[in-house]
Amino acid sequence: MRAVDVAEPGAREVRDDAWLLRAHATGDPNAFAELVRRHRDRLWAVALRTLGDREEAADALQDALLSAFRAAGGFRGDSAVTTWLHRIVVNACLDRIRRRQARPTVPLPETDVTPAPATDRDTAMDVRQALRQIPADQRAALVLVDVQGYGVAEAAVILGVAEGTIKSRCARGRARLAVLLGHLRNPVDGGRVPSDVRPSEVRAAAEVRAEAATDVAGDVPSASGKEGGA
């Protein structure tokens, strides 16, 4: 395949992701950067929501893009390029979570959990903290399905598990979020969810989406891992 410069007039509009990846693998100096520009926002959102820390998310995304840069020649086309990229990013994030859990940590001091009137920003912080408290596998599934809008089948491909596993992880994660974020729905009652009422998975998912929309915009690192706009 002849290396084609994607900067040529009209090239960007007619080249799909698979073409760009092949062009990069055959030596095109601009193809991978164009691929990153197309998908950077969503990849950054996945990293940020999975890790819950901007610095770690930027590092994980940079590691993932470097891995993708080097592994492009081995892409077999069994899935969409964007699915392949998301799988690499999620794996980089989960690797960091595993390393973080293996390190000794210092317990955080007890804080007053009495709910206060929440602003939009307060709600965003509450949801971010709640996401960090659920298991990594459930968090990754929720980020893909509820935040990024992927279908169960594609999320299963990205995470390398069965569709039933994705459904189960999402259900358990939503139930945990419903409890952790109960004070947002029941501020007067201190966040307690009555025992005869099942936590609303739809409400929990909507709160995750609202937090993502509030916090991700304008906070995307460049291909080099630095924060900034496109």
Buried (B, 14 or more C-beta within 10 A) or exposed (E): EEBBEBEEEEBBEEBEBBBBBBBBBBEBEBBBBBBBEBBBBBBBBBBBBBBBBBEBBBBBBBBBBBBBBEEBEEBEEEBBBBBBBBBBBBBBBBEBBEEEEEEEEEEEEEEEEEBEEBEEEEBBBBBBEBBBEBEBBBBBBBBBBBBBEBEBEBBBBBBEBEBEBBBBBBBBBBBBBBEBBBBBBBEEEEBEBEEEEEBBBEBBBEBBBBBBEBBBEEBBBBBEBEEEEE
